[in-house]
């Protein structure tokens, strides 16, 4: 199979494999605060943020991660 490492990980042909869950906490309102708008820095639309999360979970799956968990916000307004 593969060489056993600490924390339950083992190396199996150039990739790490584990019975792990990757957690993703994404804030759709991040990147839209007044500092970014005033400084003329990049602002990512929500569709691009969702695409980033999809790519992250796909990469985790390609590396052998068994499952991913995402947190979603109940409130859509800051401070609500």
C-alpha positions in Angstrom: 0.0 0.0 0.0 2.0 2.9 1.3 4.4 4.1 3.9 2.7 5.0 7.2 3.2 8.5 8.6 2.2 10.4 11.7 -1.5 11.4 12.1 -2.8 8.6 10.0 -1.4 9.9 6.7 0.3 7.5 4.3 2.1 8.2 1.1 0.7 6.3 -1.9 2.4 7.0 -5.2 3.1 10.8 -5.1 0.1 11.9 -3.1 -1.0 11.9 0.5 -4.0 9.9 1.4 -6.0 10.2 4.7 -9.4 9.7 6.2 -9.7 13.4 6.6 -12.4 16.1 6.2 -11.4 19.5 4.8 -13.5 22.4 6.2 -14.2 25.5 4.1 -15.4 28.7 5.6 -16.1 31.3 2.8 -17.5 34.7 3.5 -19.4 36.0 0.4 -19.2 39.6 1.8 -15.4 39.6 2.2 -13.6 41.8 -0.3 -16.3 44.4 -0.5 -15.4 46.5 2.5 -14.8 50.3 2.2 -11.0 49.8 2.4 -10.9 47.8 -0.8 -13.3 50.1 -2.6 -11.4 53.2 -1.7 -8.0 51.7 -2.4 -9.1 50.5 -5.8 -8.0 47.0 -5.1 -9.6 44.0 -6.8 -13.1 43.0 -5.8 -14.1 39.4 -6.6 -17.7 38.8 -7.6 -19.6 36.1 -5.7 -19.6 33.8 -8.8 -15.7 33.8 -8.8 -15.7 33.1 -5.0 -18.0 30.1 -5.6 -15.7 28.9 -8.4 -12.7 29.1 -6.0 -14.5 26.9 -3.5 -15.4 24.4 -6.2 -11.7 24.3 -7.4 -10.6 23.9 -3.8 -12.9 20.9 -3.1 -11.9 19.3 -6.4 -8.2 19.6 -5.6 -8.9 18.1 -2.1 -10.7 15.2 -3.8 -7.8 14.7 -6.2 -5.4 14.5 -3.3 -7.4 11.8 -1.7 -9.4 13.7 0.9 -12.6 11.8 1.6 -15.0 14.6 2.3 -15.3 18.4 2.6 -17.6 20.4 4.8 -18.6 24.0 4.0 -20.1 26.5 6.4 -22.8 28.8 5.2 -23.9 32.0 6.7 -27.4 32.3 8.1 -27.2 36.2 8.0 -26.5 38.0 4.8 -25.9 41.4 6.4 -22.9 42.2 8.5 -23.9 42.6 12.1 -27.3 41.1 11.6 
